[in-house]
């Protein structure tokens, strides 16, 4: 019994040492996603999203991001291929500190959408917002792996996106 208590205390103690962000700590990271949209017909998306931000409290992160999306409508009978480039901001709340934490994320993005398969070259303004639930698991004290399911609401429909990402945390020196 004594060994079990010591093991439990060691696990809880190491959990408390992992990635406890402080106000002013900065992060850099990114996410990739593949997603499916259910508007009038299913479509396939692939997304790459680099991110940079800072903690304004130990549990609340504000970030800026650049999103690059490729959308393929061809397998639904349409002939359209699109590239979207968006910039935006997101807010993420981590209710727990330690080796792992659930997260709640909200994001707003604006940008342009460009068709590459239509006979006429077209570039259109683009807007979306998203809400996601997931978690972060800190592989090392400053390197975390994020997984999230995000619902995106676009000007022409909505999609559900499983997203995976990495996050590096670095501490700003107090001076």
N, C-alpha and C positions, 0 to 999 in steps of 0.2 A: 504494500500500500504506500509505503514511504517513497518508493521509486516512481510510482504513478504520480504522486503529488509533485515530486521534483521535476519530472518530465513535463507535467502540465504547467508548472511555474516557468520552466525554461521556454516552452512554446509561447506562453502569454508574454513573457518578457521580451523575446525576440520579435514577436508581433508588434509590440509597442515601439521598437527601435526602427522599424521600416517606414520610410517615406512619410514623415509627418510634416507636410508643407506648412510654411509660415507666411505671414503677410509679407509681400514683396518678392517671394521666390518666383523664378521664371521657369517656363517650360517651353520645349520645342518638341515637335512630334509630327505625326501624320496618321492618316487613315486611308484604307482602301476598302472598296465595297463593290459588290455586284448586287444588283437589285432588279426587281420585277415590278412593273407598273400595271395596275388594273384600272384603266380609265375606260375607254370604249373597247379596247383590245389590249392583250398583254404586249409589253415591250421589254427589251433587255437593256440594262444600263451597266456601265463600268465607270467607277469613280476613283480618282486620286486626289487626296486633300492634305497638303502640308498645313501645319498650324503653329502659331507662336502666341504665347500669352503670359499672364502673371496672376498670382493669387492675390486677391484683395482682402481676403480673410483666410485662415487656415483651411476652410472648407469650401470656398467659393472662388472659381477660376473664370477669368474673362480672357477670351482669345480672339485673334483675327485669323482668317483662313483664306486660302485661294483654292477653289475647287475646279477640277477639270473633269468633264463627263463626256463619255462617248455613248450615244444612244442608237440602237439598231432596231428599226421598225420592220426590217425586211422579212423576218420569219413570220410575220402576221399577214403577209400578202402586200403590204405597202412597200414602196421602194426607197423610203427615206432613211438617210443616215444623218446624224446631227452631232456636232461638237458644241458643248456649252462651257463657257468660262465664267466663273462667278467669284466675287469676293464678298466676304461677309464677316459677321461677328457671332460669337457664341458665348453662352454662359453655362458653366457646369457646376453642379452642387455635389460635393462628396460628403455624405452625412457621417462617415466614420473615418478615423485615421488608423493607419496600421498597414499590415502586409496586403490586405485587400479592402476594397470599399465599393459599395454600390455607387452608382452615379445617375444623376438626372441631368439631361442636356437639352438646351434650346438654342436654335440657330436661325438667323435671318441672312439671306444672301441675295445679291443683285448682280446682273451681268448680261452677257450677250449669248445668243444661241445662233449657230451658223449651220445651215444646211449644206451638205457637200454632194448630195446626189440628185438634187432637183436641177432641171435644165437652167434655171436662173439662179445666180448667186444671191443668197439672201442672208442678212444678219438682222436679228430681231432682239429687242430688249427682253430680259428674262428675270423672273422673281420667284423665290420660293422661301418657305419657312419650314422648320422641322423640329420635332420633339423626339427625344430618345431616352431609353432606359438601358442600363447595362452595369458594368463593373470594371474596376481596374485591379490588376494583380501586380504587385511590385516584385519583379524578378530579382532585382538588386535594390539597395537603398535609394537609388536615383533613377532606375530604369523600370518602367511599368508597361504592361501589356493591357490594352483596353479591348473590350468586346461590348458591342451595343446593338440593339435593334432600334432603328430610327424610322419614324413615319415622316415622310416628306410630302408637303402640300405645295403643289406647283400651280402655275396659272392655267395649266391645261389638264390637270389630274392629280393623282396622288400615287405614292409608291411606298413600299415597305423595304427597308434596306438593312440587312445584317452588315455590320461594319467591324473591322479589326484595325487596331492601331497600336503604335508604340509612343511612349512619352518619356522624355528625359527631363528630370528636374534638377535645377541647379540653384544653389543658395547665393543670394546677393550678400556680399560682405557688409556687415554692420560697421559703420565707421563714425 
